[in-house]
Amino acid sequence: MTENHRRIKFEKQLLLNFIRDVKKQFPKKAYGYFLSTEPDGGPSEYIIMQEDVRGSFLDYFSSYGNYYKDHDDAGFLTSPEETIKIEKYIRQNKLFKVGVFHSHQRHPAILARVDVDLHPSSSVWHLLISLRTIEYPQIRVFEVSPDKQVKEIKIELAELEDQNEASYTFY
């Protein structure tokens, strides 16, 4: 992984709401998109997918090792129906996908090979939130190039007024 000088600007409240909503789902894995009103803009909202059909693709996930056989909650694959519903919402509201995210329950916020291989597009960044210590979530953001090179992206918080909310790890 190489260093990157790019930054993603998050409104503080959006990121705190996101963390709260992902923690509410725990131990269920969270997966979804960050959306913006501009193609390369900062995120203005997020969508957490609910319909996980990974079980029907167990053979594919198992090709990455026994971890996916041993942990039936590892990995996430949304249903075609939910994907269509989300795509309609994005188009109807003239929004753009700017980021994708998922949570880790047992691992730090690192991109595994399967995450890189399944990353949907080099036009979106990838946020990982690790909840292995749920009181202190770890968040990291990466970009994945078309040739599968990974670079970390820094998070810049807008409207940071209260420094006392240091229970989150921002990279």
C-alpha positions in Angstrom: 0.0 0.0 0.0 1.3 3.4 -0.9 0.7 6.8 0.7 -1.9 9.1 -0.8 -2.4 12.8 -0.2 -6.0 12.8 -1.2 -8.6 13.6 1.5 -12.3 12.8 1.9 -14.2 15.5 3.6 -16.9 14.2 6.0 -19.4 16.3 7.9 -18.8 15.4 11.5 -22.5 14.6 12.2 -22.8 12.4 9.1 -19.9 10.3 10.2 -21.1 10.0 13.8 -24.6 9.0 12.6 -22.9 6.4 10.3 -20.9 5.0 13.2 -24.1 4.9 15.4 -26.1 3.1 12.7 -23.4 0.5 11.9 -23.0 -0.2 15.7 -26.8 -0.7 15.9 -26.5 -3.6 13.4 -23.7 -5.3 15.2 -23.0 -8.2 15.1 -24.6 -8.2 11.7 -22.2 -7.1 9.0 -22.8 -3.6 7.5 -22.4 -3.0 3.8 -23.5 -0.1 1.6 -22.7 3.2 -0.2 -21.9 6.8 0.5 -23.7 9.1 -1.8 -23.2 12.7 -2.9 -24.9 15.4 -4.9 -21.7 15.7 -7.0 -19.8 13.0 -8.8 -16.6 13.6 -6.8 -18.1 15.4 -3.9 -18.0 14.6 -0.2 -20.6 12.2 1.1 -23.9 13.7 2.0 -25.8 10.5 3.0 -25.3 6.7 3.2 -27.3 3.6 2.6 -26.8 0.4 4.6 -27.9 -2.6 2.6 -30.1 -5.2 4.5 -30.5 -8.2 2.2 -27.4 -10.4 2.5 -27.4 -13.4 0.0 -23.8 -14.4 0.5 -24.8 -17.9 1.6 -25.8 -18.7 -2.0 -22.3 -17.8 -3.1 -20.4 -19.7 -0.4 -18.2 -21.6 -2.9 -16.9 -18.3 -4.3 -16.1 -16.9 -0.8 -14.6 -20.2 0.3 -12.1 -19.9 -2.6 -10.4 -17.2 -0.3 -10.0 -19.8 2.5 -11.8 -21.6 5.2 -12.5 -18.4 7.1 -15.7 -18.0 5.1 -16.8 -21.6 5.8 -16.0 -21.2 9.5 -17.8 -17.9 9.9 -21.2 -17.7 8.3 -21.4 -14.0 9.0 -18.2 -13.2 7.1 -18.7 -11.5 3.7 -21.7 -9.7 2.3 -23.5 -9.9 -1.0 -26.7 -7.9 -1.5 -29.6 -9.2 -3.3 -30.4 -8.2 -6.9 -33.8 -6.8 -5.8 -32.2 -4.6 -3.2 -29.5 -3.5 -5.7 -32.2 -2.4 -8.2 -34.2 -0.6 -5.5 -31.1 1.4 -4.4 -30.1 2.2 -8.0 -33.6 3.6 -8.6 -33.3 5.7 -5.4 -29.9 7.1 -6.5 -31.1 8.0 -10.0 -34.4 9.5 -8.9 -32.6 11.7 -6.4 -29.8 12.7 -8.8 -27.2 11.3 -6.5 -23.8 9.7 -7.1 -22.0 6.8 -5.5 -18.7 8.2 -4.1 -17.8 5.5 -1.6 -18.6 1.9 -0.6 -18.2 0.6 2.9 -18.4 -2.5 5.0 -17.7 -3.5 8.6 -15.3 -5.9 10.1 -16.4 -7.7 13.3 -13.2 -9.5 14.2 -10.4 -7.8 12.2 -8.8 -4.4 12.0 -9.9 -1.9 9.3 -7.7 -3.4 6.6 -8.6 -4.3 3.0 -8.3 -8.1 2.6 -7.6 -9.6 -0.9 -11.3 -10.5 -1.2 -12.2 -6.8 -0.5 -9.8 -5.6 -3.2 -11.0 -8.2 -5.7 -14.7 -7.4 -5.1 -14.3 -3.6 -4.9 -17.0 -2.4 -7.3 -15.2 0.5 -9.1 -12.1 2.6 -9.0 -14.4 5.6 -9.2 -15.4 5.1 -5.5 -13.4 4.9 -2.4 -13.7 2.1 0.2 -14.4 2.8 3.9 -13.8 0.1 6.4 -15.1 0.3 10.0 -13.8 -2.3 12.4 -16.0 -3.1 15.4 -13.8 -5.7 17.0 -13.6 -3.3 20.0 -17.1 -1.8 19.6 -16.6 1.0 22.0 -13.7 2.3 19.9 -14.5 1.7 16.2 -11.5 2.0 13.8 -12.2 3.7 10.5 -9.9 3.8 7.5 -10.6 4.8 3.9 -8.8 3.4 0.8 -8.9 3.8 -3.0 -8.4 0.9 -5.2 -7.0 1.5 -8.7 -8.1 -0.4 -11.8 -5.0 -2.5 -11.5 -5.9 -3.3 -7.9 -3.3 -1.0 -6.2 -4.4 0.2 -2.8 -3.8 3.7 -1.3 -5.1 5.0 2.0 -7.0 8.2 2.0 -7.1 10.6 4.9 -10.4 11.7 6.5 -11.0 15.4 7.0 -13.9 16.3 9.4 -15.9 19.4 8.7 -17.5 21.3 11.6 -15.3 19.7 14.2 -16.4 21.7 17.3 -16.1 19.3 20.2 -12.8 17.5 20.5 -14.2 15.3 23.3 -15.6 12.7 20.9 -12.2 11.0 20.6 -13.7 7.5 21.0 -13.4 7.0 17.3 -10.2 6.3 15.4 -9.9 8.4 12.2 -7.1 7.8 9.7 
